[in-house]
Structure formats: structure tokens, C-alpha cells
């Protein structure tokens, strides 16, 4: 009669192999976007769509990314798309918006969303 513990052990081994495979698949997806997942700690990065979620992705990378992340972002999206996010985002901070406004030559008067005071009580 086979030892039931060996079956459990085999199952654990298979699960570990599957986990490693899933991690590698996730890594390939991240490499396709060329972005590190550290900017997306609170969401499932695998479910982000390059086009549908570009506003969120760009905002997060501008706010929390490293210079390498920004360089990779520029290879994924053109500067006009990034400038549009800087103009409209409420996700990025004032400092980030001002910095990227200077880098992208966006007049301060056009960076309105993140500079507006957050007044949620008047809605």
C-alpha cells in the first residue's frame, strides 16, 4: 500500500513548481511592460491592461517610480500621453506634477487637477 504522506509530498512539490511557473509568467508579463511591480503594491499587476489602465500606470510610475521606471515608461508611452496624465491626474502629488510639468514643458496653468484642493464634502 502506498504511503499517503508521499502523495501529499508530491502534491506540495507540484504546487511549488506551479507557483514558480506562475511567478515566471508574471515576470514575463512585467518584462513585456518593462515596469517593476513595486509601484503597484496594492493592485494585481497581472490584471493591468497597457491601454485601458494607462492613466493609472503612468500616474503611479511618475509618482513612485525610479528613473529606470520612467525611462521604461517613456519607451511604452509617448510624451504627449504622459503630459496628458500630468495635466489631469489627481493621483500624483503637487510636487510630482510641478516637476513633470517643468520636464515636459507644460504651463503651470494647465496642471489643474492635482493642484485643485480636494474638497469632497461639497459634492
HUNORLIN-V9657 format. One record per helix or strand. SS is the DSSP state (@ for helix, = for strand). FROM is the first residue (numbers start at 0). LEN is the number of residues. If there is no record, write none. Layout:
# HUNORLIN-V9657
ss;from;len
SS;FROM;LEN
SS;FROM;LEN
This chain:
# HUNORLIN-V9657
ss;from;len
@;3;30
@;36;4
@;44;3
@;53;11
@;66;10
@;78;10
@;93;10
@;107;3
@;119;3
